[in-house]
Amino acid sequence: MRSVLSVSLSEEIAAQLERYAKATGRNKSDIVKESISLYLWEERFRKSRRGLGLKAKHAGLVTEEDVLKGIS
């Protein structure tokens, strides 16, 4: 199932998107879908990294040397 989303863009961003779509031969919808997907993946990665960082600090793993000692 698909969902339709309406987004308002500033004139500058809309123009940049239009130029990029023409330059790459892609449609704007595909570019926006790919951009959102990449953004959401990066957010999940950052969240995981923050969580692991906190766990590492609680375990006393603060430096790379601490990590290497922990896995050796």
GROMACS elastic network, one bead per residue, 0.5 to 0.9 nm:
[ bonds ]
;  ai    aj funct       b0    kb
    8    14     6  0.88530   500
    9    12     6  0.79500   500
    9    13     6  0.60841   500
    9    14     6  0.57354   500
   10    13     6  0.53626   500
   10    14     6  0.60938   500
   10    15     6  0.85221   500
   11    14     6  0.50712   500
   11    15     6  0.60195   500
   11    16     6  0.85783   500
   12    15     6  0.51033   500
   12    16     6  0.61760   500
   12    17     6  0.85881   500
   13    17     6  0.60560   500
   13    18     6  0.84846   500
   14    17     6  0.50956   500
   14    18     6  0.61049   500
   14    19     6  0.86363   500
   15    18     6  0.50055   500
   15    19     6  0.61382   500
   15    20     6  0.85253   500
   16    19     6  0.51447   500
   16    20     6  0.60685   500
   16    21     6  0.85107   500
   17    20     6  0.50891   500
   17    21     6  0.60261   500
   17    22     6  0.85811   500
   17    28     6  0.67387   500
   17    31     6  0.82430   500
   17    32     6  0.87650   500
   18    21     6  0.51587   500
   18    22     6  0.62380   500
   18    23     6  0.85735   500
   18    27     6  0.86728   500
   18    28     6  0.69508   500
   19    22     6  0.52079   500
   19    23     6  0.60387   500
   19    24     6  0.85893   500
   20    23     6  0.50322   500
   20    24     6  0.60726   500
   20    25     6  0.82474   500
   20    26     6  0.82099   500
   20    28     6  0.84493   500
   20    31     6  0.89139   500
   21    24     6  0.53212   500
   21    25     6  0.56846   500
   21    27     6  0.56379   500
   21    28     6  0.57792   500
   21    31     6  0.74941   500
   22    25     6  0.51038   500
   22    26     6  0.67491   500
   22    27     6  0.78860   500
   22    28     6  0.89335   500
   23    26     6  0.80218   500
   24    27     6  0.86689   500
   26    29     6  0.85246   500
   26    30     6  0.70045   500
   26    31     6  0.71479   500
   27    30     6  0.56087   500
   27    31     6  0.65904   500
   27    32     6  0.89428   500
   28    31     6  0.51036   500
   28    32     6  0.61805   500
   28    33     6  0.85972   500
   29    32     6  0.51924   500
   29    33     6  0.61201   500
   29    34     6  0.85859   500
   30    33     6  0.50632   500
   30    34     6  0.60750   500
   30    35     6  0.84665   500
   31    34     6  0.52072   500
   31    35     6  0.60794   500
   31    36     6  0.86702   500
   32    36     6  0.61344   500
   32    37     6  0.85166   500
   33    36     6  0.52529   500
   33    37     6  0.61353   500
   33    38     6  0.86097   500
   34    37     6  0.50906   500
   34    38     6  0.61139   500
   34    39     6  0.85487   500
   35    38     6  0.51742   500
   35    39     6  0.60975   500
   35    40     6  0.86450   500
   36    39     6  0.50248   500
   36    40     6  0.61346   500
   36    41     6  0.85640   500
   37    40     6  0.52548   500
   37    41     6  0.62071   500
   37    42     6  0.86570   500
   38    41     6  0.51043   500
   38    42     6  0.61461   500
   38    43     6  0.86174   500
   39    42     6  0.51496   500
   39    43     6  0.62093   500
   39    44     6  0.87512   500
   40    43     6  0.50490   500
   40    44     6  0.62833   500
   40    45     6  0.86304   500
   41    44     6  0.51822   500
   41    45     6  0.62321   500
   41    46     6  0.87012   500
   42    46     6  0.61081   500
   42    47     6  0.85412   500
   43    46     6  0.50642   500
   43    47     6  0.60962   500
   43    48     6  0.85618   500
   44    47     6  0.51105   500
   44    48     6  0.61603   500
   44    49     6  0.85386   500
   45    48     6  0.51420   500
   45    49     6  0.60589   500
   45    50     6  0.85969   500
   46    49     6  0.50021   500
   46    50     6  0.61061   500
   46    51     6  0.85764   500
   47    50     6  0.51763   500
   47    51     6  0.62318   500
   47    52     6  0.86404   500
   48    51     6  0.50863   500
   48    52     6  0.60913   500
   48    53     6  0.84305   500
   49    52     6  0.51136   500
   49    53     6  0.59556   500
   49    54     6  0.86281   500
   50    53     6  0.50006   500
   50    54     6  0.63003   500
   50    55     6  0.87252   500
   51    54     6  0.52766   500
   51    55     6  0.63525   500
   51    56     6  0.86608   500
   52    55     6  0.50144   500
   52    56     6  0.60225   500
   52    57     6  0.85806   500
   53    56     6  0.50595   500
   53    57     6  0.62201   500
   53    58     6  0.86734   500
   53    61     6  0.87393   500
   53    62     6  0.85641   500
   54    57     6  0.51459   500
   54    58     6  0.62538   500
   54    59     6  0.86274   500
   55    58     6  0.51357   500
   55    59     6  0.62193   500
   55    60     6  0.87260   500
   55    61     6  0.85174   500
   56    59     6  0.50133   500
   56    60     6  0.62748   500
   56    62     6  0.67870   500
   56    67     6  0.85141   500
   57    61     6  0.51965   500
   57    62     6  0.55411   500
   58    61     6  0.73920   500
   58    62     6  0.88792   500
   59    62     6  0.85170   500
   60    63     6  0.89445   500
   60    66     6  0.75922   500
   61    64     6  0.77690   500
   61    65     6  0.83533   500
   61    66     6  0.50562   500
   61    67     6  0.57204   500
   61    70     6  0.78232   500
   62    65     6  0.82103   500
   62    66     6  0.62162   500
   62    67     6  0.75932   500
   63    66     6  0.51323   500
   63    67     6  0.66008   500
   63    68     6  0.88341   500
   64    67     6  0.50594   500
   64    68     6  0.62326   500
   64    69     6  0.86242   500
   65    68     6  0.50762   500
   65    69     6  0.61565   500
   65    70     6  0.85135   500
   66    69     6  0.51541   500
   66    70     6  0.61162   500
   66    71     6  0.88256   500
   67    71     6  0.63417   500
   67    72     6  0.85784   500
   68    71     6  0.53272   500
   68    72     6  0.60099   500
   69    72     6  0.51865   500
